[in-house]
Amino acid sequence: MINILSIPTSNDIFIEVNGRKIAVAQSYKARTSRDSKHVEAFGSAEPVATVGGRVKHQLELSRVLISSPGDGIDFHAVSGFNVVIVKPDRKIIYSGCEWANIDESVALGGVVLESVSIVASKRLEIA
């Protein structure tokens, strides 16, 4: 039997507020960084240890579409939302999200597509 790895689609990457899906995205890029520091001892040429610091989660969602445009959702006013990414073997939920940048573009006769930069306070992975 051959296992085929499925790639997340726009049905699998979405933004929710209070459990309600308000927007879907075609793709995402996630970056988690940490402010780690060296612990130095007087007279030592090298650090004696390292200490992990604050964790930061940043997301880039592209080709974001509001799920129901008729609902009158103003994404610029949305705050404290979740970004959910459903993968074949797990679900990743970024919570406490705030947008940092919103870029909009539209071609003649096309649909408005948005690219959104997001910062999240927490990341939870559910198997």
C-alpha positions, 0 to 999 in steps of 0.5 A: 500500500502506498501512502500519499501525503496530502498537502493542505488546501484552502479548506485546511488553512483558515481563520476563525473567530469564536469557533466560526470560520471567517476566512480561508487561505491558499497557503501559509508560511510559519516562523517560530523564533526564540530570544535565546541568550548566552550565560557567561562566566567571568574569565571564561573564553566561551559561554558556560550555558545558554538560556531559552527566551521568549518564543515568537510565532509569525505567520504569512497567509497568502491568497486570503479570502473572506468566507462570506463576503455578505456578512460584512466582516471588516478584517481590519477590525478583527482581533484576538482570532485563531489561525487553524492549519489542518494537516493529515496527521495533526491540527495546528492552532495559533491563538491570540492572533493579531494582524501586523500587515494586510496587503490587498491586490485585485486584477481587472474583473478579479477577486480581491486577494489579501496577503496577511502577516500575523503574530500569534501568542500561542501555538497548539498542536493536536494529534 
